[in-house]
Amino acid sequence: PGPSPSSRSEGEAATALDAEAARLAKIKKRRKKVPFEKGYSQQDWLRLTRDPREDLAGGNLSPEARAALAALKGRKIPLSEIQKHASVDDAWMALNGKVYNVTRYVKFHPGGVDYLMEGAGKDATRLFHKYHKWVNVDFMLQKCFLGFFDAKST
């Protein structure tokens, strides 16, 4: 006559557990967490953004570069200018119509440098929303704000 109700329940439970284990393995594989270097956690970033002495938008620039950046601050910045800043040592990106200098944030990014650099030097809004819909970028990068993205010019 067929399996007893208790053995059928055990079989179903085992199948459900296998399915859940496979789902979790897929998520774990998709989310490769990168260990932070000492001093580069999200709490360290928040501490840095609250320090009034820190200039996260200008960072370690020469006086000439800092003056040029100050002239841009709050203005519309074309994609052609953003594209000039696509290296780990000088990384800008447009997010939600605003341009940020993310150079100082690179090592703080939870996904690691490589993932953040995928958006450097371009309008990374779509890429950002693919992984971070819930993140308040205006709060996280407020001290890195350079100006507004001029999507109409190149």
FENCOR-V527263 format. One record per residue. RES is the residue in one small letter. PSI is psi as a letter, one per 40 degrees, with the letter a starting at -180 (NA if undefined). D_LAST is the distance of its C-alpha to the last C-alpha in whole Angstrom. Layout:
RES/PSI/D_LAST, RES/PSI/D_LAST
This chain:
p/f/75, g/i/71, p/i/70, s/i/71, p/d/68, s/d/68, s/d/67, r/d/65, s/d/63, e/d/63, g/d/61, e/d/58, a/d/58, a/d/57, t/d/55, a/d/53, l/d/53, d/d/52, a/d/49, e/d/48, a/d/48, a/d/46, r/d/43, l/d/43, a/d/43, k/d/40, i/d/38, k/d/39, k/d/38, r/d/34, r/g/34, k/h/35, k/h/35, v/h/34, p/h/37, f/i/36, e/i/37, k/h/39, g/e/37, y/f/34, s/i/35, q/d/34, q/d/36, d/d/36, w/d/32, l/d/33, r/d/36, l/d/33, t/d/31, r/e/34, d/h/35, p/e/34, r/e/34, e/h/31, d/g/28, l/e/25, a/d/22, g/d/23, g/b/26, n/f/27, l/i/25, s/i/26, p/d/27, e/d/24, a/d/21, r/d/23, a/d/23, a/d/19, l/d/18, a/d/21, a/d/19, l/d/16, k/h/18, g/e/18, r/i/15, k/h/11, i/h/9, p/i/6, l/d/5, s/d/5, e/d/8, i/d/10, q/d/10, k/e/12, h/g/14, a/f/16, s/i/19, v/d/23, d/e/23, d/g/20, a/h/18, w/i/15, m/i/14, a/h/13, l/h/16, n/f/17, g/e/14, k/i/15, v/h/14, y/i/17, n/h/18, v/e/21, t/d/22, r/d/25, y/e/26, v/d/25, k/e/29, f/e/30, h/h/28, p/d/31, g/e/29, g/i/29, v/d/26, d/d/25, y/d/25, l/d/23, m/e/21, e/d/20, g/e/17, a/h/16, g/e/13, k/i/11, d/h/12, a/e/15, t/d/17, r/d/18, l/d/20, f/d/21, h/d/23, k/d/24, y/d/26, h/f/26, k/d/27, w/e/29, v/h/28, n/g/27, v/d/24, d/d/24, f/d/27, m/d/27, l/e/24, q/d/24, k/e/25, c/e/22, f/h/20, l/d/17, g/a/15, f/i/14, f/h/10, d/g/8, a/e/7, k/d/7, s/i/4, t/NA/0
